């Protein structure tokens, strides 16, 4: 009996031991499996992000090139000068009367058969809610209501300060959302899960509402509508994509012109002005700073609160044309005279209030009212400061009375403390200084880094990388607890860094591909403790396993990477030959990785990605010509174009489309003869080509294949393809970088 019991215990112990070993084995296998999945996910993420940032670098380089041409080109006539003003409109600020012309919505008739949403002003909560529902059902808002809404939005934004202030005392909680990038599903999901905006539920949307996604217009309309309904509870910050030059490349300009073919140009014109008036940051309880990109070691909240944000038309280009020497000297003098006693950035006089609430549409009145924000020469004494504070408070009260429908007090406008010389230039505001422009660029484009210090953000091409010490110094200087920023897509939708002093929030889920990332928003209560909410707006992702999601995203990333490799086939071949000194046609896989990085500069772990990009080789070598041929076959299966031509189109299509939209300065979708002639003069001046107007007209007619008098995007790309084809058919010596011209400046027959 005892022996049997002992035997049973022995077998039980053996079974338990086997079970523990099996469990440990399964656990070890599972951890390795998850580690491999995480490694694949991380590599996939690096691919998407590197390609995205490389595109931003191309955008900056392209606009730097055009800026160089414009800055070194002397217009021969007012017509040419007007064209340059339209191409890069920092040269001229639209006046109130001009903006009213572009915002002329009353003359636009709404047809009787229109079934979309209708708006009446002042807006009510039901109007904004109905707008969300209409867009959910894929209805489109009529151009009349779009222009009307933008007109009212501009009037409201002009009243706002550069740095908004919100308090948790008046709302149960404040919800902060990051980039949406035209993804309406994410916005609707946030409102569904978190609740619609209300006096008890405040929102801050932290920029990058547009571009990339297909519903940027609808997102803007919803956000602007709720901002007008709840001006104290609904706040918007400007992002780096609220910029008309950035919109040329990343899709928003194209979306507007596609959806509003008749009135698209008017909408884009007023939108450009609206973007300039968006506030730069939001401060919660004077403790949490919300801005789009980040900070730098030069970030000055006092200067950011005082500058005229409307002058920063685009962060892509700072105007360097020396046309206003007097204004530059006057600006420098103002800076020197105000250096002695800077006004504290947190005082009410830094608010950008108009001179009179009754004339909200008057830009000139607004500039007069900014006298307390912009130093005007003499230092203010205590009485002057107090007077300005009282005036700002009175204006704020008048604005509240107006919104409530109460009569507004009509007091006499106080005299501006500025000198008559400063007032005389009110209609033509000073250009932003280099320091002001740099301050705005830094807060819209910068990213945090783990290392100490601050350095240029060469990956994006704009802004800087700021380290933990930069963050800590700013927090201590302004007595802040932490920063909330967006600007970067994160796999989980959010990320803490710098000892949890910097929180990144990104609200566009599935940004790169379905399943690539979650979206998130953060809720702040009176204790200012961040509460993160994550989500996936696409229902398909909930039906996929983790492995399926990663495989799907990985496939998309590798496809994009192969396109990038194919686009640089010629450069890769040249680099491979450098490593093949004996001309065997073979290189080692380590040389392959080194060559690919030296050409693409993406900073990717090529050795880790090699199995997905290169067929396995037993002798650790690669026949690079056949590899490039296989790469070309994959792309040629989709396009029936010669390999070298397709490579060039793949490499330059985004730049070519952006160039087309820059030349198409009136956003008509076509390049007119005048636009083509003026742009060609820019290029010919840069390349020292002497060409007559008649020859330019002949060249334009040759590109206009359907002979309708305009050049569309397809004709533009086709002309580029034909030029490349003629070059590829001849010898290298027959393909000069500049066109051969005869004595009259015209191209020789048969050159291209």
C-alpha positions in Angstrom: 0.0 0.0 0.0 2.8 2.4 1.0 4.8 1.3 -2.1 2.0 2.1 -4.4 1.5 5.5 -3.0 5.2 6.3 -3.3 5.1 5.2 -7.0 2.1 7.4 -7.7 3.9 10.4 -6.1 6.9 9.6 -8.2 4.9 9.6 -11.4 3.0 12.8 -10.4 6.3 14.5 -9.7 7.7 13.4 -13.1 4.5 14.7 -14.8 4.8 18.0 -13.0 8.4 18.4 -13.9 7.6 17.7 -17.6 4.7 20.2 -17.4 7.0 22.9 -16.0 9.6 22.2 -18.6 7.0 22.3 -21.3 5.6 25.6 -20.0 9.1 27.1 -19.8 9.8 25.9 -23.4 6.5 27.4 -24.6 7.2 30.6 -22.8 10.7 30.8 -24.3 9.3 30.1 -27.7 6.6 32.7 -27.3 9.0 35.4 -26.1 11.2 34.7 -29.1 8.2 34.8 -31.4 7.0 38.1 -30.0 10.6 39.5 -30.1 10.8 38.7 -33.8 7.4 40.3 -34.4 8.5 43.4 -32.5 11.7 43.5 -34.5 9.8 43.3 -37.8 7.4 46.0 -36.6 10.2 48.2 -35.6 12.0 47.8 -39.0 8.7 48.4 -40.8 8.2 51.6 -38.8 11.7 52.8 -39.6 11.0 52.3 -43.3 7.8 54.3 -43.3 9.3 57.1 -41.2 12.5 57.3 -43.2 10.7 57.6 -46.5 8.3 60.2 -45.0 11.2 62.4 -43.7 13.1 62.0 -47.0 10.0 63.4 -48.8 10.0 66.4 -46.4 13.7 67.0 -47.2 12.9 67.0 -50.9 10.1 69.5 -50.2 12.5 71.9 -48.4 15.2 71.5 -51.0 12.7 72.2 -53.8 11.3 75.3 -52.2 14.9 76.5 -51.3 15.7 76.2 -55.0 12.7 78.2 -56.1 13.4 80.7 -53.4 16.9 81.1 -54.7 15.5 81.7 -58.2 13.0 84.3 -57.0 15.4 86.1 -54.7 18.0 86.4 -57.5 15.6 87.4 -60.3 14.8 91.0 -61.1 11.3 91.5 -62.6 11.3 93.5 -65.7 7.6 94.5 -65.3 4.8 94.7 -62.9 3.3 91.7 -64.6 6.3 89.6 -63.7 6.4 91.0 -60.2 2.7 90.0 -59.7 3.5 86.5 -60.9 6.3 86.2 -58.2 3.8 87.6 -55.6 1.4 84.8 -56.5 4.1 82.1 -56.5 5.5 83.1 -53.1 3.0 85.4 -51.5 5.0 86.6 -48.5 5.7 89.7 -50.6 2.2 91.0 -50.1 -0.4 90.8 -47.3 -4.1 90.8 -48.4 -6.0 93.7 -47.0 -9.4 93.4 -45.4 -11.3 94.6 -48.5 -9.4 92.1 -50.6 -10.2 89.2 -48.2 -13.8 90.3 -48.3 -13.7 89.9 -52.1 -12.3 86.4 -51.9 -14.8 85.6 -49.2 -17.7 86.9 -51.2 -20.2 84.1 -50.6 -23.4 86.0 -50.9 -23.2 86.1 -54.7 -23.0 82.3 -54.9 -26.4 80.7 -55.3 -27.2 77.3 -53.8 -29.3 75.3 -56.3 -32.7 73.9 -55.3 -31.5 70.3 -55.8 -28.7 70.7 -53.2 -29.2 68.0 -50.6 -26.1 68.6 -48.4 -25.9 70.4 -45.1 -26.9 74.0 -44.8 -25.5 76.6 -42.4 -26.8 79.8 -40.9 -25.0 82.2 -38.7 -24.4 82.6 -35.8 -23.9 78.9 -35.6 -25.7 76.8 -33.0 -24.6 73.4 -31.6 -27.1 71.6 -33.8 -25.5 73.1 -36.9 -22.1 71.7 -36.0 -23.5 68.3 -35.0 -25.5 68.1 -38.3 -22.3 68.9 -40.2 -20.5 65.9 -38.6 -23.4 63.6 -39.5 -23.5 64.9 -43.1 -19.8 64.3 -43.6 -20.2 60.9 -42.1 -22.7 60.2 -44.8 -20.3 61.4 -47.5 -22.2 64.6 -48.2 -20.4 67.7 -49.4 -20.8 71.2 -48.1 -21.7 73.8 -50.7 -19.0 76.3 -51.6 -21.2 79.2 -50.4 -21.3 77.7 -46.9 -17.6 76.9 -47.0 -16.7 80.5 -47.8 -19.2 81.8 -45.2 -17.7 79.6 -42.5 -14.2 80.6 -43.4 -15.1 84.2 -43.4 -16.6 83.9 -39.8 -13.6 81.8 -38.7 -11.2 84.4 -39.9 -13.0 87.1 -38.0 -12.9 85.0 -34.8 -9.2 84.0 -35.2 -8.1 87.6 -35.5 -9.3 88.2 -32.0 -7.3 85.4 -30.5 -3.9 85.7 -28.8 -0.8 83.9 -30.1 -0.9 81.7 -27.0 -4.4 80.6 -25.9 -5.2 80.1 -22.3 -7.6 77.5 -21.0 -8.5 76.5 -17.5 -9.8 73.2 -16.0 -11.9 75.3 -13.6 -14.6 75.8 -16.2 -14.6 72.4 -17.8 -14.7 68.9 -16.2 -11.7 68.0 -18.4 -9.7 69.1 -21.4 -9.1 66.7 -24.3 -6.0 67.2 -26.4 -5.9 65.7 -29.8 -2.9 65.4 -32.2 -2.5 65.2 -35.9 -5.5 64.2 -37.9 -4.1 64.6 -41.5 -7.4 64.5 -43.3 -8.7 61.3 -41.7 -12.3 62.1 -40.9 -13.0 58.6 -39.4 -10.6 59.4 -36.6 -12.3 62.7 -35.7 -15.7 61.1 -35.8 -14.4 58.2 -33.6 -13.0 60.7 -31.1 -16.3 62.5 -30.8 -18.2 59.2 -30.6 -16.0 57.8 -27.8 -15.1 61.0 -25.9 -18.3 63.0 -26.5 -19.0 66.1 -28.6 -17.6 69.5 -27.6 -19.6 71.3 -25.0 -19.1 73.8 -22.2 -18.2 70.9 -19.9 -16.0 69.1 -22.4 -13.3 71.3 -23.9 -11.0 70.3 -26.7 -7.6 71.4 -28.0 -6.6 70.2 -31.5 -2.9 70.5 -31.9 -2.4 71.2 -35.6 -1.9 69.2 -38.8 -5.5 68.9 -39.6 -4.9 68.7 -43.4 -2.8 66.9 -46.1 -2.3 63.2 -46.8 -5.8 62.1 -46.0 -8.8 62.5 -48.4 -11.1 64.5 -46.0 -9.1 67.5 -45.0 -11.8 70.0 -46.1 -14.4 68.2 -44.0 -12.2 68.1 -41.0 -11.5 71.9 -41.2 -15.2 72.6 -41.6 -16.1 70.6 -38.5 -13.3 72.1 -36.4 -14.0 75.6 -37.4 -17.8 75.1 -36.8 -17.3 73.9 -33.3 -14.7 76.7 -32.6 -17.4 79.2 -33.5 -20.1 77.5 -31.4 -17.8 77.1 -28.4 -15.1 79.8 -28.6 -14.1 79.4 -25.0 -14.0 75.6 -24.9 -12.7 74.7 -28.4 -9.2 75.7 -29.4 -7.0 75.1 -32.4 -3.2 75.3 -32.7 -1.3 75.8 -36.0 0.8 72.9 -37.3 3.5 72.7 -39.9 0.9 71.5 -42.5 -1.3 74.6 -42.0 0.9 76.1 -44.7 0.0 76.8 -48.3 3.4 75.8 -49.6 3.4 72.5 -47.8 -0.2 71.9 -49.1 1.1 72.0 -52.7 3.0 68.8 -52.2 0.9 66.7 -49.7 -2.5 66.8 -51.3 -4.7 69.5 -49.7 -4.4 72.0 -52.6 -5.3 69.2 -55.0 -8.2 68.1 -52.8 -9.8 71.5 -52.6 -9.5 72.1 -56.4 -11.0 68.6 -57.0 -14.0 69.1 -54.7 -14.6 72.7 -55.5 -13.7 73.2 -59.2 -15.5 76.5 -59.6 -14.7 78.2 -56.3 -11.6 76.3 -55.3 -9.3 79.3 -55.9 -11.3 81.5 -53.6 -11.4 78.9 -50.9 -7.6 78.4 -51.1 -7.0 82.1 -51.0 -8.9 82.7 -47.8 -7.7 79.5 -46.2 -4.1 80.7 -46.7 -5.0 83.7 -44.6 -6.9 81.7 -42.1 -3.9 79.4 -41.5 -1.8 82.5 -40.7 -4.2 83.5 -38.0 -4.3 80.2 -36.2 -2.8 80.5 -32.6 0.7 79.1 -32.1 0.2 77.4 -28.7 -2.2 76.7 -25.9 -1.5 77.0 -22.1 -3.5 74.9 -19.7 -3.8 76.3 -16.2 -0.5 78.2 -16.8 1.3 74.8 -16.3 0.9 72.6 -19.4 2.2 74.0 -22.7 0.6 72.5 -25.9 2.3 73.2 -29.2 2.7 71.3 -32.4 6.3 70.4 -32.9 8.5 71.3 -29.9 11.0 73.8 -28.6 14.7 74.7 -29.1 17.3 76.3 -26.9 16.3 79.6 -28.4 12.5 79.3 -27.8 11.2 82.6 -26.3 7.6 82.4 -25.2 7.6 86.2 -24.6 8.5 86.8 -28.2 6.1 84.2 -29.5 3.3 85.9 -27.5 4.1 89.3 -29.0 4.9 88.8 -32.6 2.4 89.3 -35.3 1.7 85.6 -36.3 -0.1 86.7 -39.4 3.2 87.8 -40.9 4.4 84.1 -40.9 2.7 83.1 -44.2 4.9 80.0 -44.6 7.5 78.3 -42.5 9.0 76.9 -45.7 10.6 80.1 -46.8 11.8 83.3 -45.0 11.6 86.3 -47.3 15.1 87.6 -48.1 14.4 90.0 -51.0 15.8 93.4 -50.0 12.9 95.6 -51.1 12.0 97.2 -47.9 15.2 98.6 -46.5 13.5 101.3 -44.5 11.2 98.8 -42.9 14.2 96.6 -42.0 16.0 99.5 -40.4 12.9 100.6 -38.5 12.4 97.0 -37.3 15.9 96.8 -36.0 15.5 100.1 -34.3 12.3 98.9 -32.6 14.0 95.8 -31.4 16.9 97.8 -29.9 14.6 100.3 -28.2 12.5 97.6 -26.6 15.3 95.5 -25.4 15.6 97.3 -22.1 12.2 96.4 -20.7 10.5 93.4 -22.3 6.8 93.1 -21.4 6.1 89.8 -19.5 4.7 87.3 -22.0 1.9 86.2 -19.7 0.3 89.7 -19.3 -3.0 90.4 -21.0 -1.5 93.0 -23.3 0.1 90.3 -25.3 -3.3 89.3 -26.7 -3.9 90.0 -30.3 -7.2 91.9 -29.9 -8.6 94.2 -32.6 -9.0 97.9 -32.0 -12.8 97.6 -32.0 -15.0 94.5 -31.8 -17.4 96.2 -34.2 -14.9 96.0 -37.0 -13.6 92.5 -36.8 -13.0 92.3 -40.5 -10.8 95.3 -40.6 -7.2 94.2 -40.7 -6.0 97.7 -40.2 -8.0 98.1 -37.0 -6.5 94.9 -35.8 -3.0 96.1 -36.4 -3.7 99.3 -34.5 -5.0 97.2 -31.6 -1.7 95.3 -31.6 0.2 98.3 -30.4 0.5 96.8 -27.0 1.9 93.6 -28.4 4.6 95.1 -30.6 7.1 97.4 -29.0 6.8 100.9 -30.6 9.8 102.7 -29.3 9.7 104.2 -25.9 9.5 102.1 -22.8 6.1 102.2 -21.1 5.7 103.4 -17.6 3.3 101.8 -15.0 0.4 104.1 -16.0 0.7 103.2 -19.7 0.9 99.5 -18.9 -2.2 99.7 -16.7 -4.1 101.6 -19.4 -3.3 98.9 -21.9 -4.4 96.2 -19.6 -7.7 98.0 -18.9 -8.2 98.5 -22.6 -7.6 94.8 -23.4 -10.1 93.8 -20.7 -12.7 96.2 -22.0 -12.2 94.8 -25.5 -12.6 91.3 -24.2 -15.8 92.3 -22.4 -17.2 93.9 -25.5 -16.4 90.8 -27.5 -18.3 88.6 -25.0 -21.3 91.0 -25.1 -21.3 90.8 -28.9 -21.3 87.0 -28.8 -24.1 87.0 -26.3 -26.1 89.4 -28.5 -25.9 92.3 -26.0 -25.2 95.9 -27.1 -21.6 96.8 -27.3 -20.2 99.9 -25.7 -19.0 102.4 -28.3 -16.1 104.0 -26.7 -13.7 106.3 -28.5 -10.6 104.5 -29.8 -7.6 105.3 -27.7 -4.6 106.8 -29.3 -1.9 104.3 -30.1 1.3 104.8 -28.2 3.2 104.2 -31.4 4.8 107.0 -33.2 3.2 108.5 -36.3 5.9 106.9 -38.4 4.9 103.5 -37.1 1.2 104.2 -37.7 1.9 105.3 -41.3 3.2 101.8 -42.1 0.2 100.0 -40.6 -1.2 99.1 -44.0 2.0 97.5 -45.0 3.2 95.5 -41.9 6.8 94.8 -41.3 8.2 91.6 -42.6 8.9 89.0 -39.9 12.5 89.2 -38.6 14.7 86.2 -39.0 14.4 85.6 -35.2 10.6 85.7 -35.3 10.4 83.3 -38.3 12.9 81.0 -36.6 10.9 80.9 -33.4 7.8 79.8 -35.3 9.7 77.3 -37.4 11.1 75.7 -34.2 7.8 75.2 -32.4 6.1 73.8 -35.6 8.9 71.5 -36.9 11.1 70.4 -34.0 11.3 66.9 -32.5 12.7 65.6 -29.1 15.8 63.5 -28.8 17.3 61.4 -26.1 20.7 63.1 -26.1 21.4 66.4 -24.3 21.6 69.6 -26.3 20.0 71.1 -29.3 20.9 70.5 -33.0 19.5 71.1 -36.4 16.8 68.7 -37.6 18.5 67.5 -40.8 16.2 64.5 -41.1 13.1 66.7 -41.6 15.0 69.6 -43.1 13.5 72.1 -40.7 13.3 72.9 -37.0 15.7 71.2 -34.5 16.2 68.2 -32.2 15.9 69.2 -28.5 17.2 67.2 -25.6 16.1 66.7 -22.0 18.2 69.6 -20.7 16.5 72.0 -23.2 13.1 70.8 -22.0 14.0 71.2 -18.4 15.4 74.7 -18.9 12.2 75.9 -20.6 9.9 74.3 -17.9 11.9 76.0 -15.1 12.0 79.4 -16.9 8.3 79.6 -17.3 7.2 77.5 -14.3 5.6 74.7 -16.4 5.0 71.1 -15.5 5.3 69.4 -18.9 4.8 69.8 -22.7 2.3 68.2 -25.0 3.3 68.1 -28.6 2.3 66.1 -31.8 4.0 66.1 -35.2 5.4 62.5 -35.0 3.4 59.4 -35.7 3.9 56.9 -32.8 3.1 53.1 -33.0 0.9 53.3 -29.9 -0.5 56.8 -30.7 1.5 58.4 -27.9 4.9 58.4 -26.3 6.5 60.0 -23.2 10.1 61.1 -23.2 12.5 63.4 -21.3 11.5 61.8 -17.9 7.8 62.1 -18.8 8.2 65.9 -19.2 7.3 65.7 -23.0 4.2 63.8 -24.2 3.7 63.2 -27.9 0.1 62.7 -29.0 -0.8 61.5 -32.5 -4.5 61.0 -33.4 -4.4 59.7 -36.9 -4.7 55.9 -36.6 -3.5 53.6 -39.5 -1.4 56.6 -40.7 1.0 54.6 -42.9 -1.2 51.5 -43.6 -4.1 49.8 -42.0 -2.8 48.4 -38.8 0.4 50.5 -38.8 -0.4 52.5 -35.6 -3.0 53.4 -33.1 -4.4 56.8 -32.6 -4.6 58.5 -29.2 -5.8 61.5 -27.3 -5.1 62.7 -23.8 -7.5 64.0 -21.1 -6.4 66.5 -18.5 -8.4 67.1 -15.3 -7.8 69.7 -12.6 -4.9 67.7 -11.3 -3.3 67.9 -14.8 -2.5 64.1 -14.7 -2.5 62.9 -18.3 -5.0 60.1 -19.0 -4.3 58.5 -22.4 -7.0 56.9 -24.6 -5.9 54.7 -27.5 -8.1 53.5 -30.4 -8.2 52.1 -33.9 -10.8 53.9 -36.1 -10.7 51.2 -38.8 -12.8 48.1 -38.0 -10.7 45.9 -40.2 -7.8 46.0 -37.8 -9.9 44.5 -35.0 -10.4 41.4 -37.1 -6.7 40.8 -37.7 -4.3 39.0 -35.4 -1.1 40.8 -34.4 0.9 38.7 -36.9 -1.5 39.5 -39.7 -1.4 43.2 -39.0 2.4 43.2 -38.9 2.7 41.1 -42.1 0.3 43.4 -43.9 2.1 46.6 -42.8 5.5 45.0 -43.5 4.4 44.1 -47.0 3.3 47.7 -47.7 6.5 49.1 -46.3 8.8 46.8 -48.3 6.8 47.7 -51.5 7.4 51.4 -50.8 11.1 50.7 -50.1 11.5 48.7 -53.4 10.0 51.6 -55.3 12.5 53.9 -53.6 15.4 51.5 -54.5 14.1 51.3 -58.1 13.9 55.1 -58.3 17.7 55.2 -57.7 18.7 52.2 -59.8 21.2 54.2 -61.8 22.9 55.6 -58.7 22.9 52.2 -57.1 24.6 50.6 -60.2 27.3 53.2 -60.1 27.9 52.6 -56.4 27.9 48.9 -56.8 30.6 49.2 -59.5 32.8 51.0 -57.1 32.8 48.0 -54.8 33.4 45.7 -57.8 36.9 46.6 -58.6 37.6 43.4 -60.6 34.4 43.8 -62.6 33.1 40.4 -61.8 29.5 41.5 -61.4 29.5 40.3 -57.8 29.7 42.2 -54.5 29.5 41.0 -50.9 26.2 41.5 -49.0 28.0 43.8 -46.6 29.1 46.0 -49.5 25.5 45.9 -50.8 24.2 47.3 -47.5 26.9 50.0 -47.5 26.2 51.0 -51.1 22.5 51.2 -50.6 22.8 53.5 -47.6 25.3 55.7 -49.3 22.8 56.3 -52.1 19.5 56.5 -50.2 20.7 58.0 -46.9 17.6 56.6 -45.1 19.5 55.3 -42.0 17.8 51.9 -42.2 19.2 48.6 -40.8 20.0 47.2 -44.2 21.6 44.0 -43.0 18.5 43.2 -41.1 16.3 44.0 -44.1 18.5 42.1 -46.5 16.5 38.8 -46.4 13.3 40.6 -47.6 15.1 42.5 -50.3 17.8 40.2 -51.6 17.5 36.5 -52.4 19.7 34.3 -50.2 23.2 33.5 -51.5 25.3 30.6 -50.3 28.6 32.4 -50.9 27.5 35.7 -49.3 27.7 37.5 -52.6 25.2 39.3 -54.8 25.0 39.5 -58.6 23.9 43.2 -58.5 22.9 43.6 -62.2 20.4 40.8 -62.0 19.1 42.1 -58.7 18.5 45.5 -60.3 16.8 43.9 -63.2 14.5 41.9 -60.9 13.7 45.2 -59.1 12.8 46.8 -62.4 10.5 43.9 -63.4 8.4 44.3 -60.3 7.7 48.0 -61.3 7.4 47.4 -65.0 4.6 44.9 -64.4 2.5 47.9 -63.5 3.7 50.5 -66.0 4.4 49.8 -69.7 7.3 52.3 -69.8 11.0 51.9 -70.5 12.9 51.1 -67.3 15.1 54.2 -67.3 12.1 56.5 -67.9 10.0 54.8 -65.2 12.9 55.1 -62.8 13.1 58.9 -63.4 9.4 59.3 -63.0 9.4 57.3 -59.8 12.2 59.4 -58.4 10.8 62.8 -59.5 7.0 62.5 -59.7 6.4 64.2 -56.3 8.8 67.0 -57.1 7.3 67.4 -60.6 3.8 67.6 -59.3 4.9 70.2 -56.7 6.7 72.2 -59.4 3.5 72.1 -61.5 1.4 73.4 -58.6 4.0 76.2 -57.9 3.9 77.3 -61.5 0.1 77.0 -61.5 0.0 80.0 -59.2 -3.7 80.6 -59.6 -4.6 76.9 -58.8 -6.6 76.5 -62.0 -5.2 73.0 -62.6 -3.5 74.3 -65.8 -0.4 76.2 -66.6 -1.2 79.2 -68.7 1.1 80.7 -71.3 1.9 83.6 -69.0 2.7 81.3 -66.1 4.9 79.2 -68.3 6.8 82.2 -69.8 7.5 83.8 -66.4 8.7 80.5 -64.9 10.9 79.8 -67.9 12.5 83.2 -67.5 13.3 82.3 -63.9 15.1 79.1 -65.1 16.8 80.7 -68.0 18.1 83.5 -65.8 19.5 80.9 -63.4 21.1 78.8 -66.2 22.2 81.8 -68.3 20.1 80.8 -71.3 19.2 83.5 -73.8 15.8 82.7 -75.2 13.1 84.9 -76.7 9.4 85.1 -75.9 8.6 83.6 -79.3 10.7 80.6 -78.6 9.1 80.2 -75.1 5.7 80.3 -76.8 6.8 77.6 -79.3 8.0 75.4 -76.4 4.7 75.8 -74.6 2.8 74.9 -77.7 4.9 71.8 -78.2 4.1 70.7 -74.6 0.4 71.4 -75.1 -0.3 68.1 -76.8 -4.1 68.5 -77.1 -3.8 72.1 -78.3 -6.3 73.6 -75.9 -4.1 76.5 -74.9 -3.2 75.2 -71.5 -0.8 72.6 -70.0 -2.3 70.1 -67.6 -0.4 67.9 -65.2 -0.4 64.9 -67.6 1.0 66.9 -70.4 3.6 68.3 -68.0 4.7 64.8 -67.0 4.6 63.5 -70.6 6.8 66.3 -71.8 9.3 65.4 -69.0 9.1 61.7 -70.1 9.7 62.5 -73.7 12.8 64.7 -72.9 14.2 61.8 -70.8 13.5 59.4 -73.6 15.3 61.5 -76.2 18.3 61.6 -73.8 18.3 57.9 -73.1 18.2 57.1 -76.9 21.4 59.1 -77.5 24.8 59.2 -76.0 25.6 61.0 -72.7 27.3 63.8 -74.6 24.0 64.4 -76.5 22.1 65.1 -73.3 23.5 68.3 -71.9 21.9 69.7 -68.7 20.9 72.9 -70.6 19.2 73.2 -74.0 21.4 74.0 -77.0 20.3 77.3 -78.5 21.0 79.1 -81.7 21.8 82.8 -82.1 18.2 83.7 -81.8 17.9 81.9 -78.5 15.6 79.2 -79.9 16.2 75.4 -79.5 17.9 73.8 -82.4 15.6 71.4 -84.4 15.9 67.8 -83.3 17.7 68.6 -80.0 14.9 67.1 -78.0 
